[in-house]
Amino acid sequence: MSVREKLVRNIALYSGLTFVICFGSMWLAVSSLQAAFLLGVIVTALATAGQIWLQDKRVKQELLKGLQEDISYREIEYGATLDDERIEWRSFDEGVAQLATRHFQLLGYFTVEPAKPRVTQAFALLLDPSTCTMAELMFYEAHGGSPEHDGVHYRFTSMVGGTIKLHTTNQMPDSHMHLLRSECEVCSCYPAMGLMELLDKHQRMLATVEKRSGWQASAGWNVERYVLQMREHQAELKRRLQKKGGFAMLREMERFDADPKFKWARSTEKLKKHGQRELTALDAARDDFSRQPLLALQHSEMRGSASFHNSAQLVMGNNAANHGGDNPYATSDSAFDAPELDDEAMERLQNLQVQVEQSANWCYWVAGLTLVNMVLSFSGMHWGFALGLSLPDLLSAFSTGQNDISFVLRIVLNLGGLLLVALFGVLGLQARKPSLMAFVAAIGVMTVDSLLQLLIYVKVDGSNPIGLLLHAYALYALVRGWLAGREMEKMMA
């Protein structure tokens, strides 16, 4: 059973228990089976909506907990230990030597701060000025956790136009890695592939993205800017994922686990929408955090005759001169097997977004007209809008028609109607994101109210079917919005 299924099961159990307790308490209080049942349904619906919101928030906080907006790289000595944990330094030597034959310059060895608990990470960073490509050889070891990601992994990174980020790695992709992808990212994963073969894959992808975008690889890489673009990526992720619900994130991760992807990218138009820039633009964010992006090693010297600071400055100065001409690794598109940048899906995605927003707007109409109906009823009017919810009117009529209920219970019944109006308005706001859970909740409330409208039409002589027809159409519109939102999530996955 998946995490999302367990959460749904727990919420269902909570709702059932809430209804039993509320129904029993109300039956003893008002001695009316009908009133107890009605109040039990209303309270359970509100409690379930609150529980869904709370669980959604908790899931989102847990998934976003790993984001590090103030990430820094700290320089470490070759041969050093991290928190008394030994690093297999020899595992770097062969890779550094191989990359040196392809014009890569060693910038130094680093670790991440703030460090992840019970994890040892060390990096060797190298830069090829001729292709503006950063190579990262990473030693990773989890203590007491899953060993599936342990060992030495390789990653090549380039920037095209200063905004499009290209990643090629030999790590096994997982659902969390896919969830935390950037909007301007082109990523290819080749698990267990060798270092030099992986480099060839990356250079072919770089050449193709340059050709399709019409932009060139960005010159000006150094370690500090490498970290600054990571911070920029983390901040962009936080802004984007804050708009998503926790259950929507879990659903996206479950779809990835069911059908893993090894390559992903957005369409060329979406990748280019942020425009071009120089990497020097990253420098403006250097002082936005209390921790500097690059933390120097204390009481030690770097391996080699020059510090990485000098080599980084040398590389940055030589980038523009060495980048002229065509990419030496350029190949034809037929040899390229990186992600397909689909332009045709753009129009479909925009149409789905319009459909989602139009469907969610029905929640606003229902909530607004219900509130107007309540005001009219309170003013003594005997007419109202057919699209409004019937449940608040039923609660109000019950509170005024029963003489043996307490004043407090009358207040509770009338507040229940206001809470339903507020709930429907919030569901409309969430559904526009889109949130599939908000659509499901709105469809559930509208279904109950439509059944009530059907009961009124069948039992009450001379009743008008317009309300039932409008409820049916609103329910149809909400279902369409849910289907459009589900298709959007599949396209964005």
C-alpha positions as CSV (number, residue, x, y, z in Angstrom):
1,M,0.0,0.0,0.0
2,S,1.4,3.4,-1.0
3,V,1.8,6.4,1.3
4,R,-1.1,8.2,-0.3
5,E,-3.4,5.1,0.0
6,K,-2.5,4.8,3.7
7,L,-3.4,8.5,4.2
8,V,-6.7,8.1,2.4
9,R,-7.5,5.0,4.5
10,N,-6.7,6.9,7.8
11,I,-8.8,9.8,6.7
12,A,-11.7,7.5,5.9
13,L,-11.4,5.8,9.3
14,Y,-11.3,9.2,11.0
15,S,-14.4,10.4,9.1
16,G,-16.3,7.2,10.1
17,L,-15.4,7.6,13.7
18,T,-16.3,11.3,13.7
19,F,-19.8,10.5,12.2
20,V,-20.5,7.8,14.8
21,I,-19.5,10.0,17.7
22,C,-21.3,13.1,16.4
23,F,-24.5,11.1,15.4
24,G,-24.7,9.5,18.8
25,S,-24.1,12.7,20.7
26,M,-26.6,14.7,18.7
27,W,-29.3,11.9,19.0
28,L,-28.9,12.0,22.8
29,A,-29.0,15.9,22.7
30,V,-32.0,16.5,20.4
31,S,-33.9,13.2,20.5
32,S,-34.4,13.4,16.8
33,L,-33.0,10.8,14.5
34,Q,-33.3,13.0,11.4
35,A,-31.7,16.0,13.0
36,A,-28.9,13.9,14.5
37,F,-28.2,12.3,11.1
38,L,-28.2,15.7,9.3
39,L,-25.9,17.3,11.9
40,G,-23.6,14.2,11.8
41,V,-23.2,14.5,8.0
42,I,-22.5,18.2,8.2
43,V,-19.9,17.9,11.1
44,T,-18.3,14.9,9.5
45,A,-18.0,16.7,6.1
46,L,-16.3,19.7,7.8
47,A,-14.1,17.6,10.0
48,T,-13.0,15.5,7.0
49,A,-12.2,18.6,4.9
50,G,-10.1,19.9,7.8
51,Q,-8.3,16.5,8.2
52,I,-7.6,16.4,4.4
53,W,-6.2,20.0,4.6
54,L,-4.0,19.1,7.6
55,Q,-2.6,15.9,6.1
56,D,-2.0,17.6,2.8
57,K,0.0,20.4,4.6
58,R,2.0,17.8,6.6
59,V,2.9,15.9,3.5
60,K,4.0,19.1,1.7
61,Q,6.2,20.1,4.6
62,E,7.8,16.7,4.7
63,L,8.6,16.7,1.0
64,L,9.9,20.3,1.1
65,K,12.0,19.7,4.2
66,G,15.0,18.7,2.1
67,L,15.2,21.9,0.1
68,Q,18.4,23.9,1.0
69,E,18.0,27.5,-0.2
70,D,21.2,28.5,1.7
71,I,23.4,25.6,0.4
72,S,27.1,26.2,0.5
73,Y,30.2,24.2,-0.6
74,R,33.1,24.0,1.9
75,E,36.6,23.3,0.6
76,I,38.2,20.1,2.1
77,E,41.6,18.6,1.9
78,Y,42.4,15.6,-0.2
79,G,42.7,12.7,2.3
80,A,40.7,14.4,5.0
81,T,37.9,12.8,7.0
82,L,34.4,14.2,7.5
83,D,32.9,13.9,11.0
84,D,35.3,11.0,11.6
85,E,34.0,9.2,8.6
86,R,36.6,8.1,6.1
87,I,36.2,9.0,2.4
88,E,37.4,6.7,-0.4
89,W,39.7,9.3,-1.9
90,R,41.3,6.9,-4.4
91,S,37.9,6.5,-6.1
92,F,38.3,10.1,-7.4
93,D,41.8,9.6,-8.8
94,E,41.0,7.7,-11.9
95,G,38.1,10.0,-12.9
96,V,40.2,13.1,-12.4
97,A,43.0,11.7,-14.5
98,Q,40.6,10.6,-17.3
99,L,38.9,14.0,-17.4
100,A,42.3,15.7,-17.5
101,T,42.9,14.1,-20.9
102,R,39.7,16.0,-22.1
103,H,40.9,19.4,-21.0
104,F,39.1,19.4,-17.6
105,Q,40.8,21.4,-14.8
106,L,40.5,20.4,-11.2
107,L,38.9,23.2,-9.1
108,G,39.1,21.4,-5.8
109,Y,37.4,19.1,-3.4
110,F,34.3,20.1,-1.4
111,T,31.5,19.0,0.8
112,V,28.0,20.4,1.3
113,E,26.8,22.6,4.2
114,P,24.4,22.3,5.9
115,A,25.3,18.6,5.9
116,K,22.5,16.0,5.7
117,P,22.3,14.0,8.9
118,R,24.0,10.5,8.8
119,V,25.3,11.1,5.3
120,T,28.9,11.6,4.1
121,Q,29.3,13.6,0.9
122,A,32.4,14.7,-0.9
123,F,32.9,16.2,-4.4
124,A,35.6,16.7,-6.8
125,L,34.8,19.6,-9.2
126,L,36.4,20.0,-12.6
127,L,35.7,22.4,-15.4
128,D,36.3,22.2,-19.1
129,P,36.7,25.8,-20.4
130,S,36.4,24.9,-24.0
131,T,32.8,23.5,-23.7
132,C,31.8,25.4,-20.5
133,T,31.0,22.1,-18.7
134,M,31.3,21.4,-15.0
135,A,32.1,17.8,-13.9
136,E,31.1,16.6,-10.4
137,L,32.5,13.4,-9.1
138,M,30.5,12.6,-5.9
139,F,31.3,10.2,-3.1
140,Y,28.1,9.4,-1.2
141,E,27.5,7.1,1.7
142,A,24.4,6.9,3.9
143,H,24.9,5.6,7.5
144,G,22.1,3.5,8.8
145,G,19.9,4.1,5.7
146,S,19.3,2.6,2.3
147,P,22.7,1.8,0.6
148,E,21.2,1.9,-3.0
149,H,22.8,5.4,-3.7
150,D,26.1,4.7,-2.0
151,G,29.3,4.9,-4.0
152,V,30.8,7.3,-6.5
153,H,28.5,9.0,-9.0
154,Y,29.2,11.3,-11.9
155,R,27.3,14.4,-13.1
156,F,28.0,16.8,-15.9
157,T,26.4,20.3,-15.9
158,S,26.2,23.0,-18.5
159,M,24.2,26.2,-18.9
160,V,22.8,27.3,-22.2
161,G,21.8,30.9,-22.6
162,G,22.5,31.4,-18.9
163,T,19.1,29.9,-17.9
164,I,18.7,26.4,-19.5
165,K,20.5,23.9,-17.3
166,L,21.7,20.6,-18.7
167,H,22.4,17.6,-16.4
168,T,23.8,14.2,-17.4
169,T,24.4,11.7,-14.6
170,N,24.9,8.0,-14.0
171,Q,22.7,8.0,-10.9
172,M,19.5,6.0,-10.8
173,P,16.6,8.4,-11.0
174,D,14.0,8.2,-8.3
175,S,10.6,9.9,-7.8
176,H,12.0,12.5,-5.4
177,M,14.7,13.5,-7.8
178,H,12.0,13.9,-10.5
179,L,9.7,15.9,-8.3
180,L,12.5,18.4,-7.5
181,R,13.4,19.0,-11.1
182,S,13.8,22.6,-12.4
183,E,11.5,24.3,-14.9
184,C,14.5,25.1,-17.0
185,E,16.2,21.7,-16.8
186,V,17.1,19.1,-19.4
187,C,18.2,15.9,-17.6
188,S,19.4,12.5,-18.8
189,C,20.2,9.6,-16.4
190,Y,22.3,6.6,-17.5
191,P,22.6,4.4,-14.4
192,A,26.0,2.8,-14.0
193,M,27.5,4.3,-17.2
194,G,31.2,4.9,-17.3
195,L,32.6,8.4,-16.9
196,M,33.9,9.0,-20.4
197,E,30.9,7.5,-22.2
198,L,28.7,9.7,-20.0
199,L,30.7,12.8,-21.0
200,D,30.1,12.0,-24.7
201,K,26.4,11.7,-24.0
202,H,26.4,15.1,-22.3
203,Q,28.3,16.8,-25.1
204,R,25.9,15.5,-27.7
205,M,23.0,16.7,-25.6
206,L,24.7,20.1,-25.2
207,A,25.2,20.4,-29.0
208,T,21.6,19.5,-29.8
209,V,20.1,21.9,-27.2
210,E,22.4,24.7,-28.5
211,K,21.1,24.0,-32.0
212,R,17.4,23.8,-31.1
213,S,17.4,26.9,-28.8
214,G,19.7,29.0,-31.0
215,W,21.7,29.9,-27.9
216,Q,25.3,29.0,-26.9
217,A,26.7,27.4,-23.8
218,S,27.3,30.0,-21.1
219,A,30.8,31.1,-20.3
220,G,31.8,32.2,-16.8
221,W,31.5,29.1,-14.7
222,N,33.3,28.9,-11.4
223,V,32.6,27.1,-8.1
224,E,30.9,30.1,-6.5
225,R,28.5,30.6,-9.4
226,Y,27.9,26.8,-9.5
227,V,26.6,27.0,-5.9
228,L,24.6,30.2,-6.6
229,Q,22.7,28.5,-9.4
230,M,21.9,25.7,-7.0
231,R,20.4,28.2,-4.6
232,E,18.5,29.8,-7.4
233,H,17.1,26.4,-8.3
234,Q,16.1,25.6,-4.7
235,A,14.3,29.0,-4.4
236,E,12.5,28.3,-7.7
237,L,11.5,24.9,-6.5
238,K,10.1,26.2,-3.3
239,R,8.0,28.8,-5.1
240,R,6.7,26.2,-7.6
241,L,6.0,23.4,-5.2
242,Q,4.3,25.7,-2.6
243,K,1.5,26.0,-5.2
244,K,1.0,22.2,-5.3
245,G,-0.8,20.1,-2.7
246,G,0.9,17.4,-0.8
247,F,-1.4,14.7,-2.2
248,A,-0.7,15.9,-5.7
249,M,3.0,15.6,-5.1
250,L,2.6,12.0,-3.7
251,R,0.4,11.1,-6.8
252,E,3.2,12.4,-9.1
253,M,5.8,10.4,-7.2
254,E,3.6,7.3,-7.4
255,R,3.2,7.7,-11.2
256,F,7.0,8.0,-11.5
257,D,7.6,4.8,-9.5
258,A,5.0,3.0,-11.6
259,D,6.6,4.2,-14.9
260,P,10.2,5.5,-14.2
261,K,11.6,8.1,-16.5
262,F,15.3,8.4,-17.3
263,K,15.1,11.6,-19.3
264,W,13.0,14.7,-18.9
265,A,12.7,18.2,-20.3
266,R,10.1,20.9,-21.0
267,S,9.3,22.2,-24.4
268,T,11.8,24.4,-26.2
269,E,9.4,27.4,-25.9
270,K,9.1,26.9,-22.1
271,L,12.8,26.5,-21.7
272,K,13.4,29.8,-23.5
273,K,10.7,31.8,-21.8
274,H,13.1,33.1,-19.2
275,G,15.3,34.6,-21.8
276,Q,19.1,34.8,-22.0
277,R,21.5,36.2,-19.4
278,E,25.2,36.2,-18.5
279,L,26.3,34.0,-15.6
280,T,27.6,37.1,-13.9
281,A,23.9,37.8,-13.1
282,L,24.2,35.1,-10.4
283,D,26.7,37.3,-8.5
284,A,23.9,39.7,-7.4
285,A,22.5,37.0,-5.0
286,R,25.8,36.4,-3.3
287,D,25.0,38.5,-0.2
288,D,21.3,37.5,0.1
289,F,22.1,34.8,2.6
290,S,23.9,34.8,5.9
291,R,26.1,31.9,4.7
292,Q,28.5,32.6,1.8
293,P,28.1,30.2,-1.1
294,L,31.8,29.2,-0.8
295,L,33.4,28.4,2.5
296,A,37.1,28.3,2.7
297,L,39.1,25.5,4.4
298,Q,40.8,26.6,7.6
299,H,44.4,25.7,8.7
300,S,45.2,23.6,5.6
301,E,46.4,24.0,2.0
302,M,44.8,22.7,-1.2
303,R,46.3,19.9,-3.1
304,G,48.5,21.4,-5.9
305,S,50.5,24.6,-6.2
306,A,47.5,27.0,-6.5
307,S,44.3,27.4,-4.6
308,F,41.1,26.6,-6.3
309,H,40.2,30.3,-6.1
310,N,43.0,31.2,-8.5
311,S,42.2,28.4,-10.8
312,A,38.6,29.3,-10.8
313,Q,39.4,32.9,-11.7
314,L,41.8,31.7,-14.4
315,V,39.1,29.4,-15.9
316,M,36.5,32.2,-15.8
317,G,38.8,34.6,-17.6
318,N,39.7,32.0,-20.3
319,N,36.1,30.9,-21.0
320,A,35.2,33.5,-23.6
321,A,38.4,33.0,-25.5
322,N,38.3,29.2,-25.5
323,H,34.6,28.8,-26.3
324,G,34.8,30.1,-29.9
325,G,33.9,27.9,-32.8
326,D,31.6,24.9,-32.9
327,N,31.2,22.3,-30.2
328,P,33.9,19.7,-30.9
329,Y,31.4,17.0,-29.7
330,A,28.6,18.1,-31.9
331,T,26.7,15.3,-33.7
332,S,23.6,15.0,-35.8
333,D,20.2,14.9,-34.2
334,S,19.9,11.2,-35.2
335,A,22.6,10.3,-32.8
336,F,21.0,12.3,-30.0
337,D,19.0,10.3,-27.4
338,A,18.4,12.9,-24.8
339,P,14.9,14.1,-23.8
340,E,12.5,15.1,-26.6
341,L,11.6,18.8,-26.3
342,D,7.9,18.6,-27.3
343,D,6.4,21.9,-28.6
344,E,3.1,20.5,-29.7
345,A,1.9,19.9,-26.1
346,M,2.1,23.6,-25.2
347,E,-1.3,24.5,-26.7
348,R,-3.0,21.4,-25.1
349,L,-1.6,22.3,-21.7
350,Q,-2.8,25.9,-22.0
351,N,-6.3,24.7,-23.0
352,L,-6.4,22.3,-20.0
353,Q,-5.4,25.2,-17.7
354,V,-8.3,27.3,-19.0
355,Q,-10.7,24.4,-18.5
356,V,-9.5,23.9,-14.9
357,E,-10.0,27.5,-14.1
358,Q,-13.4,27.7,-15.7
359,S,-14.5,24.6,-13.8
360,A,-13.1,25.9,-10.5
361,N,-15.0,29.1,-11.0
362,W,-18.3,27.2,-10.5
363,C,-17.3,26.8,-6.8
364,Y,-17.2,30.6,-6.5
365,W,-20.6,30.9,-8.2
366,V,-22.2,28.3,-5.9
367,A,-20.6,29.8,-2.8
368,G,-21.6,33.4,-3.7
369,L,-25.2,32.6,-4.6
370,T,-25.6,30.4,-1.5
371,L,-24.5,33.3,0.6
372,V,-27.0,35.6,-1.2
373,N,-29.7,33.1,-0.6
374,M,-28.9,33.0,3.1
375,V,-29.1,36.7,3.4
376,L,-32.4,36.8,1.5
377,S,-33.8,34.1,3.8
378,F,-32.7,36.0,6.9
379,S,-34.4,39.1,5.5
380,G,-37.7,37.3,5.2
381,M,-37.6,36.8,1.5
382,H,-39.1,33.5,0.1
383,W,-37.1,33.3,-3.1
384,G,-33.5,32.7,-4.0
385,F,-31.1,31.5,-6.7
386,A,-31.5,27.9,-7.9
387,L,-27.8,27.3,-8.1
388,G,-27.2,27.9,-4.4
389,L,-26.6,25.0,-2.1
390,S,-29.8,23.6,-0.4
391,L,-28.0,22.3,2.7
392,P,-27.7,25.7,4.4
393,D,-31.4,26.4,3.7
394,L,-32.3,23.1,5.2
395,L,-30.2,23.7,8.3
396,S,-31.8,27.2,8.7
397,A,-35.3,25.9,8.2
398,F,-34.7,23.1,10.8
399,S,-33.4,25.6,13.4
400,T,-36.4,27.9,13.0
401,G,-39.0,25.1,12.7
402,Q,-38.0,23.2,15.9
403,N,-39.1,24.7,19.2
404,D,-37.5,22.1,21.5
405,I,-33.8,22.8,20.5
406,S,-31.5,25.0,22.5
407,F,-30.3,28.4,21.5
408,V,-26.7,27.2,21.2
409,L,-27.8,24.5,18.7
410,R,-29.6,27.0,16.6
411,I,-26.4,29.1,16.4
412,V,-24.5,25.9,15.5
413,L,-26.9,25.1,12.7
414,N,-26.8,28.5,11.1
415,L,-23.0,28.7,11.4
416,G,-22.9,25.3,9.7
417,G,-24.4,26.9,6.6
418,L,-21.8,29.7,6.7
419,L,-19.0,27.2,7.0
420,L,-20.2,25.3,4.0
421,V,-20.2,28.5,2.0
422,A,-16.6,29.3,3.2
423,L,-15.6,25.7,2.4
424,F,-16.8,25.9,-1.1
425,G,-15.0,29.2,-1.7
426,V,-11.7,27.7,-0.4
427,L,-12.2,24.6,-2.6
428,G,-12.6,26.8,-5.7
429,L,-9.4,28.7,-4.8
430,Q,-7.5,25.4,-4.4
431,A,-9.0,23.8,-7.5
432,R,-7.5,26.5,-9.7
433,K,-3.9,25.5,-8.9
434,P,-5.1,22.7,-9.8
435,S,-5.7,20.5,-6.8
436,L,-7.5,17.2,-7.6
437,M,-8.4,16.7,-4.0
438,A,-10.2,20.1,-4.0
439,F,-12.2,19.0,-7.1
440,V,-13.0,15.7,-5.4
441,A,-14.3,17.4,-2.3
442,A,-16.4,19.9,-4.3
443,I,-17.8,17.1,-6.4
444,G,-18.7,15.2,-3.2
445,V,-20.5,18.2,-1.6
446,M,-22.3,19.0,-4.9
447,T,-23.4,15.4,-5.3
448,V,-25.0,15.3,-1.8
449,D,-26.7,18.6,-2.5
450,S,-27.9,17.4,-6.0
451,L,-29.4,14.3,-4.3
452,L,-31.2,16.6,-1.9
453,Q,-32.5,18.7,-4.9
454,L,-33.7,15.5,-6.5
455,L,-35.5,14.5,-3.3
456,I,-37.2,17.9,-3.1
457,Y,-38.3,17.6,-6.7
458,V,-39.8,14.1,-6.2
459,K,-41.4,14.7,-2.8
460,V,-42.6,18.3,-3.1
461,D,-45.6,18.9,-5.5
462,G,-45.1,21.8,-8.0
463,S,-41.4,22.1,-7.3
464,N,-39.3,23.6,-10.1
465,P,-36.7,21.3,-11.9
466,I,-34.4,24.3,-12.7
467,G,-32.4,23.9,-9.5
468,L,-31.9,20.2,-10.2
469,L,-30.8,20.9,-13.8
470,L,-28.3,23.6,-12.7
471,H,-26.9,21.4,-10.0
472,A,-26.4,18.6,-12.6
473,Y,-24.6,21.0,-15.0
474,A,-22.4,22.4,-12.2
475,L,-21.5,18.8,-11.2
476,Y,-20.7,18.1,-14.8
477,A,-18.4,21.1,-15.0
478,L,-16.6,20.1,-11.8
479,V,-16.0,16.6,-13.2
480,R,-14.6,18.1,-16.4
481,G,-12.2,20.3,-14.3
482,W,-11.1,17.2,-12.4
483,L,-10.4,15.3,-15.6
484,A,-8.5,18.3,-17.1
485,G,-6.4,18.6,-13.9
486,R,-5.5,15.0,-13.9
487,E,-4.4,15.2,-17.6
488,M,-2.3,18.3,-16.7
489,E,-0.5,16.4,-13.9
490,K,0.2,13.5,-16.3
491,M,1.6,15.9,-18.9
492,M,3.8,17.8,-16.3
493,A,5.1,14.6,-14.7
